[in-house]
């Protein structure tokens, strides 16, 4: 099965991955610096940004994880989106 993905779609996936990476790093930092208000503010802003990017990714590719609710009611989409190794 050959799947072609547009540059715009690939950039959207990269945005989600980079946001996840920064959130993970901020989580580690906040574990050792829980009183850093600026880091907490940045974390909260990025968490909101991730939510928006995730919604755009799922609207285009379907659910990211198997157990998450789907917005589509016309068909089951979990297995129809390109898998990570197909991108």
N, C-alpha and C positions, 0 to 999 in steps of 0.2 A: 504494500500500500504506500503510495507516494503522496505526500502532502506538501503543498507549497504554501508558505506563509509570507504575507506582505511585510515590507519593512516597517510599516506603521504598526502592525500587529506585534512584530518582534520587539519594537521599541516599547510597546505597552507592557509586554511580559518582562522586559529588562527593568522597566520602572518599578514593577511590583517586586522583583527580586532585589533591587537595590534598596527599596524602602524596607523590605523585610530584614536585610542585612543591617541597616542602620538601627532599626528598632531592636534587633538582637544585641548589638553592641551597646546601645543605650541601656538596655535591661541589665547587662553585666555591669556597666558603670554605675547605674543607680543602686545596684546591690551593695556596692562599697561606698557610695556617696549619696545616701538617701535624702540628705538635706539640700542638695544642689537644685535650687528652684529653676534655674535656667535649663538644666538638663531635663528636668521633669516637664517643663513647658515645651521643650523641643520634642520630647517623647509623645506628649499628648497631641501636638500638632501633626506629627508624623503618623500616629495611630489613626487619626481622622483621615489623613491623606491616603493611607493604605486602604482604609475601608472604601473610599471612593474609587481607587484604582482597581481594587478587587472586584467591585461591582461592574466596572467596565470590562475587565478581563472575562468575568463569568458571562456577561451579556454576549460577548463575542465567541467564547470557546466552550461555555458550559461550566458546570461546577468544578471547582479546583480539587475538592475532596469528596470521596464517595458518600459520606454521611451527611453532607450539607444539603439543605433544602434547595430545590430547583425553582426558578421563577417560571419556567415553561410548564404548561399543563397539557400541551399537545402530544408530547412523547417523552420517553425516558432518554436523556441526553448524556448520561455519565460515560457511556462507552463509545459515543460517536465523535467526540472531540479528538483532536490530535494528541497523542501521548507525548510526554516531554522529549523522548528520543526521536520523535518524528518531526520536531521543529527545527 
